[in-house]
Amino acid sequence: MPESRVARVTEIIASSPINFEEAIKVGFDRASKTLRGITGLKIVEQRVAVEDNKIVEYRVKMEVIFILLG
């Protein structure tokens, strides 16, 4: 019989001045420092911050899915 597992989802927001891909990487790198058993990410929202008619920051809101240990 397959082993039962329970997952949890937590939402984080990350940003980068470079692009959305870098913001996702920043968020994942930070989440992986404190969460174990990450199995996936879901990008919920993408936004940009604008100053003086220029994009100055890329922001992503993401759900981090991880397996609860124990």
PyMOL Python script that loads the backbone (N, CA, C, O; Angstrom):
from pymol import cmd

cmd.read_pdbstr("""\
ATOM      1  N   MET A   1       0.843  -1.181   0.000  1.00  0.00           N
ATOM      2  CA  MET A   1       0.000   0.000   0.000  1.00  0.00           C
ATOM      3  C   MET A   1       0.892   1.249   0.000  1.00  0.00           C
ATOM      4  O   MET A   1       1.860   1.310   0.758  1.00  0.00           O
ATOM      5  N   PRO A   2       0.579   2.244  -0.839  1.00  0.00           N
ATOM      6  CA  PRO A   2       1.399   3.469  -0.873  1.00  0.00           C
ATOM      7  C   PRO A   2       1.331   4.226   0.445  1.00  0.00           C
ATOM      8  O   PRO A   2       0.317   4.205   1.143  1.00  0.00           O
ATOM      9  N   GLU A   3       2.419   4.886   0.766  1.00  0.00           N
ATOM     10  CA  GLU A   3       2.504   5.669   1.994  1.00  0.00           C
ATOM     11  C   GLU A   3       1.663   6.932   1.863  1.00  0.00           C
ATOM     12  O   GLU A   3       1.700   7.596   0.827  1.00  0.00           O
ATOM     13  N   SER A   4       0.911   7.269   2.898  1.00  0.00           N
ATOM     14  CA  SER A   4       0.126   8.504   2.906  1.00  0.00           C
ATOM     15  C   SER A   4       1.031   9.673   3.266  1.00  0.00           C
ATOM     16  O   SER A   4       1.946   9.536   4.079  1.00  0.00           O
ATOM     17  N   ARG A   5       0.771  10.814   2.659  1.00  0.00           N
ATOM     18  CA  ARG A   5       1.550  12.011   2.955  1.00  0.00           C
ATOM     19  C   ARG A   5       0.605  13.191   3.115  1.00  0.00           C
ATOM     20  O   ARG A   5      -0.500  13.203   2.573  1.00  0.00           O
ATOM     21  N   VAL A   6       1.058  14.169   3.859  1.00  0.00           N
ATOM     22  CA  VAL A   6       0.299  15.403   4.046  1.00  0.00           C
ATOM     23  C   VAL A   6       1.188  16.554   3.620  1.00  0.00           C
ATOM     24  O   VAL A   6       2.347  16.639   4.028  1.00  0.00           O
ATOM     25  N   ALA A   7       0.642  17.441   2.798  1.00  0.00           N
ATOM     26  CA  ALA A   7       1.396  18.607   2.327  1.00  0.00           C
ATOM     27  C   ALA A   7       0.813  19.870   2.942  1.00  0.00           C
ATOM     28  O   ALA A   7      -0.337  19.908   3.382  1.00  0.00           O
ATOM     29  N   ARG A   8       1.629  20.875   2.956  1.00  0.00           N
ATOM     30  CA  ARG A   8       1.202  22.187   3.440  1.00  0.00           C
ATOM     31  C   ARG A   8       1.567  23.211   2.375  1.00  0.00           C
ATOM     32  O   ARG A   8       2.509  23.018   1.606  1.00  0.00           O
ATOM     33  N   VAL A   9       0.814  24.295   2.342  1.00  0.00           N
ATOM     34  CA  VAL A   9       1.083  25.376   1.396  1.00  0.00           C
ATOM     35  C   VAL A   9       1.269  26.653   2.196  1.00  0.00           C
ATOM     36  O   VAL A   9       0.454  26.980   3.059  1.00  0.00           O
ATOM     37  N   THR A  10       2.344  27.371   1.906  1.00  0.00           N
ATOM     38  CA  THR A  10       2.559  28.668   2.534  1.00  0.00           C
ATOM     39  C   THR A  10       2.793  29.685   1.422  1.00  0.00           C
ATOM     40  O   THR A  10       3.368  29.360   0.383  1.00  0.00           O
ATOM     41  N   GLU A  11       2.349  30.899   1.644  1.00  0.00           N
ATOM     42  CA  GLU A  11       2.455  31.938   0.617  1.00  0.00           C
ATOM     43  C   GLU A  11       3.589  32.898   0.972  1.00  0.00           C
ATOM     44  O   GLU A  11       3.719  33.332   2.116  1.00  0.00           O
ATOM     45  N   ILE A  12       4.403  33.218  -0.024  1.00  0.00           N
ATOM     46  CA  ILE A  12       5.474  34.192   0.183  1.00  0.00           C
ATOM     47  C   ILE A  12       5.481  35.194  -0.959  1.00  0.00           C
ATOM     48  O   ILE A  12       4.935  34.936  -2.032  1.00  0.00           O
ATOM     49  N   ILE A  13       6.094  36.322  -0.720  1.00  0.00           N
ATOM     50  CA  ILE A  13       6.288  37.360  -1.736  1.00  0.00           C
ATOM     51  C   ILE A  13       7.778  37.627  -1.839  1.00  0.00           C
ATOM     52  O   ILE A  13       8.460  37.788  -0.827  1.00  0.00           O
ATOM     53  N   ALA A  14       8.281  37.674  -3.066  1.00  0.00           N
ATOM     54  CA  ALA A  14       9.706  37.929  -3.292  1.00  0.00           C
ATOM     55  C   ALA A  14       9.844  38.967  -4.394  1.00  0.00           C
ATOM     56  O   ALA A  14       8.931  39.158  -5.198  1.00  0.00           O
ATOM     57  N   SER A  15      10.991  39.635  -4.425  1.00  0.00           N
ATOM     58  CA  SER A  15      11.196  40.674  -5.433  1.00  0.00           C
ATOM     59  C   SER A  15      12.630  40.683  -5.933  1.00  0.00           C
ATOM     60  O   SER A  15      13.544  40.158  -5.296  1.00  0.00           O
ATOM     61  N   SER A  16      12.794  41.300  -7.101  1.00  0.00           N
ATOM     62  CA  SER A  16      14.116  41.463  -7.712  1.00  0.00           C
ATOM     63  C   SER A  16      14.079  42.678  -8.627  1.00  0.00           C
ATOM     64  O   SER A  16      13.052  42.951  -9.249  1.00  0.00           O
ATOM     65  N   PRO A  17      15.179  43.406  -8.718  1.00  0.00           N
ATOM     66  CA  PRO A  17      15.240  44.514  -9.672  1.00  0.00           C
ATOM     67  C   PRO A  17      15.525  44.035 -11.104  1.00  0.00           C
ATOM     68  O   PRO A  17      15.497  44.833 -12.041  1.00  0.00           O
ATOM     69  N   ILE A  18      15.798  42.728 -11.273  1.00  0.00           N
ATOM     70  CA  ILE A  18      16.228  42.211 -12.579  1.00  0.00           C
ATOM     71  C   ILE A  18      15.058  41.752 -13.445  1.00  0.00           C
ATOM     72  O   ILE A  18      14.841  42.298 -14.527  1.00  0.00           O
ATOM     73  N   ASN A  19      14.294  40.746 -12.979  1.00  0.00           N
ATOM     74  CA  ASN A  19      13.150  40.234 -13.745  1.00  0.00           C
ATOM     75  C   ASN A  19      12.332  39.283 -12.867  1.00  0.00           C
ATOM     76  O   ASN A  19      12.703  39.000 -11.728  1.00  0.00           O
ATOM     77  N   PHE A  20      11.198  38.788 -13.424  1.00  0.00           N
ATOM     78  CA  PHE A  20      10.344  37.874 -12.666  1.00  0.00           C
ATOM     79  C   PHE A  20      11.055  36.563 -12.347  1.00  0.00           C
ATOM     80  O   PHE A  20      10.920  36.039 -11.241  1.00  0.00           O
ATOM     81  N   GLU A  21      11.804  36.036 -13.297  1.00  0.00           N
ATOM     82  CA  GLU A  21      12.512  34.771 -13.075  1.00  0.00           C
ATOM     83  C   GLU A  21      13.458  34.879 -11.881  1.00  0.00           C
ATOM     84  O   GLU A  21      13.549  33.961 -11.066  1.00  0.00           O
ATOM     85  N   GLU A  22      14.152  35.993 -11.785  1.00  0.00           N
ATOM     86  CA  GLU A  22      15.072  36.199 -10.660  1.00  0.00           C
ATOM     87  C   GLU A  22      14.300  36.337  -9.352  1.00  0.00           C
ATOM     88  O   GLU A  22      14.755  35.850  -8.317  1.00  0.00           O
ATOM     89  N   ALA A  23      13.135  36.996  -9.380  1.00  0.00           N
ATOM     90  CA  ALA A  23      12.312  37.123  -8.171  1.00  0.00           C
ATOM     91  C   ALA A  23      11.853  35.749  -7.690  1.00  0.00           C
ATOM     92  O   ALA A  23      11.840  35.486  -6.487  1.00  0.00           O
ATOM     93  N   ILE A  24      11.477  34.871  -8.623  1.00  0.00           N
ATOM     94  CA  ILE A  24      11.081  33.503  -8.264  1.00  0.00           C
ATOM     95  C   ILE A  24      12.259  32.773  -7.632  1.00  0.00           C
ATOM     96  O   ILE A  24      12.100  32.089  -6.621  1.00  0.00           O
ATOM     97  N   LYS A  25      13.428  32.916  -8.222  1.00  0.00           N
ATOM     98  CA  LYS A  25      14.629  32.261  -7.698  1.00  0.00           C
ATOM     99  C   LYS A  25      14.950  32.768  -6.291  1.00  0.00           C
ATOM    100  O   LYS A  25      15.288  31.974  -5.413  1.00  0.00           O
ATOM    101  N   VAL A  26      14.849  34.071  -6.071  1.00  0.00           N
ATOM    102  CA  VAL A  26      15.097  34.659  -4.746  1.00  0.00           C
ATOM    103  C   VAL A  26      14.130  34.057  -3.728  1.00  0.00           C
ATOM    104  O   VAL A  26      14.541  33.662  -2.637  1.00  0.00           O
ATOM    105  N   GLY A  27      12.842  33.986  -4.085  1.00  0.00           N
ATOM    106  CA  GLY A  27      11.836  33.428  -3.184  1.00  0.00           C
ATOM    107  C   GLY A  27      12.084  31.967  -2.879  1.00  0.00           C
ATOM    108  O   GLY A  27      11.990  31.543  -1.727  1.00  0.00           O
ATOM    109  N   PHE A  28      12.402  31.189  -3.913  1.00  0.00           N
ATOM    110  CA  PHE A  28      12.668  29.765  -3.706  1.00  0.00           C
ATOM    111  C   PHE A  28      13.904  29.549  -2.848  1.00  0.00           C
ATOM    112  O   PHE A  28      13.891  28.730  -1.929  1.00  0.00           O
ATOM    113  N   ASP A  29      14.975  30.284  -3.147  1.00  0.00           N
ATOM    114  CA  ASP A  29      16.208  30.145  -2.366  1.00  0.00           C
ATOM    115  C   ASP A  29      15.957  30.439  -0.891  1.00  0.00           C
ATOM    116  O   ASP A  29      16.461  29.733  -0.017  1.00  0.00           O
ATOM    117  N   ARG A  30      15.184  31.475  -0.618  1.00  0.00           N
ATOM    118  CA  ARG A  30      14.895  31.832   0.787  1.00  0.00           C
ATOM    119  C   ARG A  30      14.012  30.779   1.440  1.00  0.00           C
ATOM    120  O   ARG A  30      14.269  30.381   2.577  1.00  0.00           O
ATOM    121  N   ALA A  31      12.981  30.323   0.746  1.00  0.00           N
ATOM    122  CA  ALA A  31      12.075  29.312   1.308  1.00  0.00           C
ATOM    123  C   ALA A  31      12.821  28.021   1.600  1.00  0.00           C
ATOM    124  O   ALA A  31      12.557  27.368   2.609  1.00  0.00           O
ATOM    125  N   SER A  32      13.748  27.647   0.733  1.00  0.00           N
ATOM    126  CA  SER A  32      14.456  26.373   0.908  1.00  0.00           C
ATOM    127  C   SER A  32      15.421  26.395   2.096  1.00  0.00           C
ATOM    128  O   SER A  32      15.907  25.346   2.519  1.00  0.00           O
ATOM    129  N   LYS A  33      15.699  27.583   2.632  1.00  0.00           N
ATOM    130  CA  LYS A  33      16.554  27.674   3.820  1.00  0.00           C
ATOM    131  C   LYS A  33      15.807  27.274   5.091  1.00  0.00           C
ATOM    132  O   LYS A  33      16.425  26.832   6.059  1.00  0.00           O
ATOM    133  N   THR A  34      14.472  27.428   5.091  1.00  0.00           N
ATOM    134  CA  THR A  34      13.714  27.136   6.313  1.00  0.00           C
ATOM    135  C   THR A  34      12.670  26.037   6.134  1.00  0.00           C
ATOM    136  O   THR A  34      12.212  25.471   7.127  1.00  0.00           O
ATOM    137  N   LEU A  35      12.286  25.722   4.920  1.00  0.00           N
ATOM    138  CA  LEU A  35      11.278  24.680   4.687  1.00  0.00           C
ATOM    139  C   LEU A  35      11.948  23.450   4.099  1.00  0.00           C
ATOM    140  O   LEU A  35      12.782  23.557   3.199  1.00  0.00           O
ATOM    141  N   ARG A  36      11.583  22.290   4.606  1.00  0.00           N
ATOM    142  CA  ARG A  36      12.116  21.029   4.097  1.00  0.00           C
ATOM    143  C   ARG A  36      11.032  20.315   3.307  1.00  0.00           C
ATOM    144  O   ARG A  36       9.844  20.471   3.593  1.00  0.00           O
ATOM    145  N   GLY A  37      11.431  19.543   2.329  1.00  0.00           N
ATOM    146  CA  GLY A  37      10.480  18.743   1.561  1.00  0.00           C
ATOM    147  C   GLY A  37       9.657  19.525   0.568  1.00  0.00           C
ATOM    148  O   GLY A  37       8.518  19.152   0.285  1.00  0.00           O
ATOM    149  N   ILE A  38      10.212  20.620   0.019  1.00  0.00           N
ATOM    150  CA  ILE A  38       9.483  21.400  -0.986  1.00  0.00           C
ATOM    151  C   ILE A  38       9.270  20.538  -2.223  1.00  0.00           C
ATOM    152  O   ILE A  38      10.211  19.937  -2.743  1.00  0.00           O
ATOM    153  N   THR A  39       8.023  20.483  -2.690  1.00  0.00           N
ATOM    154  CA  THR A  39       7.703  19.688  -3.879  1.00  0.00           C
ATOM    155  C   THR A  39       7.254  20.534  -5.061  1.00  0.00           C
ATOM    156  O   THR A  39       7.166  20.032  -6.181  1.00  0.00           O
ATOM    157  N   GLY A  40       6.968  21.817  -4.824  1.00  0.00           N
ATOM    158  CA  GLY A  40       6.549  22.654  -5.942  1.00  0.00           C
ATOM    159  C   GLY A  40       6.269  24.087  -5.528  1.00  0.00           C
ATOM    160  O   GLY A  40       6.182  24.422  -4.346  1.00  0.00           O
ATOM    161  N   LEU A  41       6.131  24.919  -6.554  1.00  0.00           N
ATOM    162  CA  LEU A  41       5.772  26.327  -6.387  1.00  0.00           C
ATOM    163  C   LEU A  41       4.632  26.646  -7.337  1.00  0.00           C
ATOM    164  O   LEU A  41       4.562  26.099  -8.438  1.00  0.00           O
ATOM    165  N   LYS A  42       3.750  27.522  -6.917  1.00  0.00           N
ATOM    166  CA  LYS A  42       2.699  28.021  -7.788  1.00  0.00           C
ATOM    167  C   LYS A  42       2.788  29.540  -7.777  1.00  0.00           C
ATOM    168  O   LYS A  42       2.665  30.169  -6.726  1.00  0.00           O
ATOM    169  N   ILE A  43       3.001  30.124  -8.949  1.00  0.00           N
ATOM    170  CA  ILE A  43       3.063  31.577  -9.037  1.00  0.00           C
ATOM    171  C   ILE A  43       1.625  32.094  -9.084  1.00  0.00           C
ATOM    172  O   ILE A  43       0.886  31.828 -10.032  1.00  0.00           O
ATOM    173  N   VAL A  44       1.246  32.831  -8.051  1.00  0.00           N
ATOM    174  CA  VAL A  44      -0.120  33.307  -7.898  1.00  0.00           C
ATOM    175  C   VAL A  44      -0.308  34.667  -8.560  1.00  0.00           C
ATOM    176  O   VAL A  44      -1.369  34.957  -9.112  1.00  0.00           O
ATOM    177  N   GLU A  45       0.733  35.500  -8.502  1.00  0.00           N
ATOM    178  CA  GLU A  45       0.596  36.871  -8.988  1.00  0.00           C
ATOM    179  C   GLU A  45       1.960  37.433  -9.359  1.00  0.00           C
ATOM    180  O   GLU A  45       2.971  37.115  -8.733  1.00  0.00           O
ATOM    181  N   GLN A  46       1.971  38.264 -10.378  1.00  0.00           N
ATOM    182  CA  GLN A  46       3.173  38.990 -10.762  1.00  0.00           C
ATOM    183  C   GLN A  46       2.818  40.473 -10.827  1.00  0.00           C
ATOM    184  O   GLN A  46       1.784  40.850 -11.377  1.00  0.00           O
ATOM    185  N   ARG A  47       3.681  41.301 -10.263  1.00  0.00           N
ATOM    186  CA  ARG A  47       3.480  42.759 -10.281  1.00  0.00           C
ATOM    187  C   ARG A  47       4.825  43.439 -10.518  1.00  0.00           C
ATOM    188  O   ARG A  47       5.884  42.834 -10.346  1.00  0.00           O
ATOM    189  N   VAL A  48       4.764  44.678 -10.906  1.00  0.00           N
ATOM    190  CA  VAL A  48       5.986  45.473 -11.020  1.00  0.00           C
ATOM    191  C   VAL A  48       5.797  46.768 -10.247  1.00  0.00           C
ATOM    192  O   VAL A  48       4.682  47.273 -10.115  1.00  0.00           O
ATOM    193  N   ALA A  49       6.905  47.297  -9.738  1.00  0.00           N
ATOM    194  CA  ALA A  49       6.910  48.611  -9.102  1.00  0.00           C
ATOM    195  C   ALA A  49       7.491  49.586 -10.126  1.00  0.00           C
ATOM    196  O   ALA A  49       8.487  49.293 -10.788  1.00  0.00           O
ATOM    197  N   VAL A  50       6.856  50.738 -10.239  1.00  0.00           N
ATOM    198  CA  VAL A  50       7.266  51.729 -11.238  1.00  0.00           C
ATOM    199  C   VAL A  50       7.608  53.040 -10.550  1.00  0.00           C
ATOM    200  O   VAL A  50       6.876  53.510  -9.679  1.00  0.00           O
ATOM    201  N   GLU A  51       8.730  53.621 -10.952  1.00  0.00           N
ATOM    202  CA  GLU A  51       9.136  54.950 -10.497  1.00  0.00           C
ATOM    203  C   GLU A  51       9.655  55.721 -11.691  1.00  0.00           C
ATOM    204  O   GLU A  51      10.448  55.197 -12.473  1.00  0.00           O
ATOM    205  N   ASP A  52       9.222  56.946 -11.838  1.00  0.00           N
ATOM    206  CA  ASP A  52       9.660  57.804 -12.941  1.00  0.00           C
ATOM    207  C   ASP A  52       9.505  57.115 -14.294  1.00  0.00           C
ATOM    208  O   ASP A  52      10.407  57.161 -15.130  1.00  0.00           O
ATOM    209  N   ASN A  53       8.356  56.478 -14.502  1.00  0.00           N
ATOM    210  CA  ASN A  53       8.030  55.787 -15.756  1.00  0.00           C
ATOM    211  C   ASN A  53       8.988  54.656 -16.105  1.00  0.00           C
ATOM    212  O   ASN A  53       9.144  54.315 -17.277  1.00  0.00           O
ATOM    213  N   LYS A  54       9.628  54.073 -15.099  1.00  0.00           N
ATOM    214  CA  LYS A  54      10.519  52.931 -15.320  1.00  0.00           C
ATOM    215  C   LYS A  54      10.182  51.821 -14.333  1.00  0.00           C
ATOM    216  O   LYS A  54       9.836  52.081 -13.180  1.00  0.00           O
ATOM    217  N   ILE A  55      10.287  50.588 -14.801  1.00  0.00           N
ATOM    218  CA  ILE A  55      10.111  49.443 -13.910  1.00  0.00           C
ATOM    219  C   ILE A  55      11.353  49.345 -13.031  1.00  0.00           C
ATOM    220  O   ILE A  55      12.476  49.243 -13.524  1.00  0.00           O
ATOM    221  N   VAL A  56      11.129  49.377 -11.724  1.00  0.00           N
ATOM    222  CA  VAL A  56      12.265  49.336 -10.800  1.00  0.00           C
ATOM    223  C   VAL A  56      12.322  48.043  -9.990  1.00  0.00           C
ATOM    224  O   VAL A  56      13.349  47.734  -9.385  1.00  0.00           O
ATOM    225  N   GLU A  57      11.221  47.283  -9.976  1.00  0.00           N
ATOM    226  CA  GLU A  57      11.219  46.049  -9.202  1.00  0.00           C
ATOM    227  C   GLU A  57      10.151  45.101  -9.736  1.00  0.00           C
ATOM    228  O   GLU A  57       9.039  45.512 -10.065  1.00  0.00           O
ATOM    229  N   TYR A  58      10.514  43.824  -9.813  1.00  0.00           N
ATOM    230  CA  TYR A  58       9.601  42.760 -10.220  1.00  0.00           C
ATOM    231  C   TYR A  58       9.228  41.988  -8.966  1.00  0.00           C
ATOM    232  O   TYR A  58      10.098  41.600  -8.187  1.00  0.00           O
ATOM    233  N   ARG A  59       7.927  41.766  -8.771  1.00  0.00           N
ATOM    234  CA  ARG A  59       7.467  41.096  -7.554  1.00  0.00           C
ATOM    235  C   ARG A  59       6.605  39.892  -7.915  1.00  0.00           C
ATOM    236  O   ARG A  59       5.795  39.943  -8.840  1.00  0.00           O
ATOM    237  N   VAL A  60       6.793  38.822  -7.175  1.00  0.00           N
ATOM    238  CA  VAL A  60       5.959  37.633  -7.357  1.00  0.00           C
ATOM    239  C   VAL A  60       5.382  37.196  -6.019  1.00  0.00           C
ATOM    240  O   VAL A  60       6.060  37.215  -4.992  1.00  0.00           O
ATOM    241  N   LYS A  61       4.129  36.806  -6.056  1.00  0.00           N
ATOM    242  CA  LYS A  61       3.503  36.160  -4.912  1.00  0.00           C
ATOM    243  C   LYS A  61       3.409  34.691  -5.297  1.00  0.00           C
ATOM    244  O   LYS A  61       2.886  34.355  -6.359  1.00  0.00           O
ATOM    245  N   MET A  62       3.914  33.821  -4.436  1.00  0.00           N
ATOM    246  CA  MET A  62       3.904  32.409  -4.775  1.00  0.00           C
ATOM    247  C   MET A  62       3.499  31.545  -3.599  1.00  0.00           C
ATOM    248  O   MET A  62       3.693  31.898  -2.436  1.00  0.00           O
ATOM    249  N   GLU A  63       2.926  30.396  -3.942  1.00  0.00           N
ATOM    250  CA  GLU A  63       2.616  29.385  -2.955  1.00  0.00           C
ATOM    251  C   GLU A  63       3.728  28.355  -2.990  1.00  0.00           C
ATOM    252  O   GLU A  63       4.089  27.860  -4.058  1.00  0.00           O
ATOM    253  N   VAL A  64       4.267  28.035  -1.834  1.00  0.00           N
ATOM    254  CA  VAL A  64       5.310  27.015  -1.720  1.00  0.00           C
ATOM    255  C   VAL A  64       4.637  25.773  -1.126  1.00  0.00           C
ATOM    256  O   VAL A  64       4.056  25.827  -0.042  1.00  0.00           O
ATOM    257  N   ILE A  65       4.723  24.660  -1.850  1.00  0.00           N
ATOM    258  CA  ILE A  65       4.116  23.413  -1.409  1.00  0.00           C
ATOM    259  C   ILE A  65       5.213  22.511  -0.856  1.00  0.00           C
ATOM    260  O   ILE A  65       6.234  22.287  -1.506  1.00  0.00           O
ATOM    261  N   PHE A  66       4.989  21.994   0.355  1.00  0.00           N
ATOM    262  CA  PHE A  66       6.000  21.122   0.951  1.00  0.00           C
ATOM    263  C   PHE A  66       5.331  20.033   1.771  1.00  0.00           C
ATOM    264  O   PHE A  66       4.222  20.211   2.274  1.00  0.00           O
ATOM    265  N   ILE A  67       6.018  18.904   1.900  1.00  0.00           N
ATOM    266  CA  ILE A  67       5.514  17.754   2.638  1.00  0.00           C
ATOM    267  C   ILE A  67       5.832  17.921   4.125  1.00  0.00           C
ATOM    268  O   ILE A  67       6.959  18.248   4.496  1.00  0.00           O
ATOM    269  N   LEU A  68       4.840  17.694   4.955  1.00  0.00           N
ATOM    270  CA  LEU A  68       5.053  17.742   6.393  1.00  0.00           C
ATOM    271  C   LEU A  68       5.780  16.464   6.819  1.00  0.00           C
ATOM    272  O   LEU A  68       5.378  15.354   6.469  1.00  0.00           O
ATOM    273  N   LEU A  69       6.832  16.645   7.563  1.00  0.00           N
ATOM    274  CA  LEU A  69       7.635  15.516   8.022  1.00  0.00           C
ATOM    275  C   LEU A  69       7.140  15.037   9.383  1.00  0.00           C
ATOM    276  O   LEU A  69       6.538  15.802  10.137  1.00  0.00           O
ATOM    277  N   GLY A  70       7.390  13.800   9.684  1.00  0.00           N
ATOM    278  CA  GLY A  70       7.059  13.329  11.012  1.00  0.00           C
ATOM    279  C   GLY A  70       6.227  12.136  10.937  1.00  0.00           C
ATOM    280  O   GLY A  70       5.841  11.586  11.968  1.00  0.00           O
TER     281      GLY A  70
END
""", "prot")
cmd.dss("prot")
cmd.show_as("cartoon", "prot")
cmd.util.cbc("prot")
cmd.orient("prot")
